[in-house]
Amino acid sequence: MQLSLQGYGSIPGELRSAIIQPNNSVYMLMVINNKVQTSNGPVQITSNGTWTGTRNGSTLSGPIRNLAGNAQVCVVICFSADFTGQGHWYGSLTGSDGTGTLNGTITFTNSPVPQIQTGQPYLMSGTWNADFDLPVPEFAPPSPAYMITIFTLATILLMLTLRPRNRSPRDSSWR
């Protein structure tokens, strides 16, 4: 994934544990641990967040939650600023390959330098790609039509097994 941060540049990251469940729910873990070059020098960014959502045919979308991270600037000494964030992601699925876009905001909760303002949302946007683990079809829940067919067959077999047999006139119980 490639994340662009308003006023700070672009930074690469990863999407891990990308999975689509049999109920079409989607989960990915975003991990960033890289440097972004700014006018004040390089800034080390570490962050993670949870991407959840749904699959609808070949369309994927959902919220970015629990986004938290740290920006560290080192000149003579190091200064750190913590941030939180949120957003949304959108994309499409071809086979097991997903691609798309994301947008949202991050907000710094503390800052040792005046260039990073606290409490002000900064826009983020970017692109992403992921290779998804997909549900195995033979382990997917059975369809309603399949369940009705099995129930009907079981009922017919039960009725045939429990039905009284025709008795012949030679049978002693007919006397």
Secondary structure, 3 states (H helix, E strand, C coil): CEEEECCCEEEECEEEEEEECCCCEEEEEEEEEEEEEECCEEEEEEEEEEEEEEEECCEEEEEEEEEEEEEEEECCCEEEEEEEEEEEEEEEEECCEEEEEEEEEEEECCCCCCCCCECCEEEEEEEEEEECECCCHHHCCCCHHHHHHHHHHHHHHHHHHHCCCCCCCCCHHHC
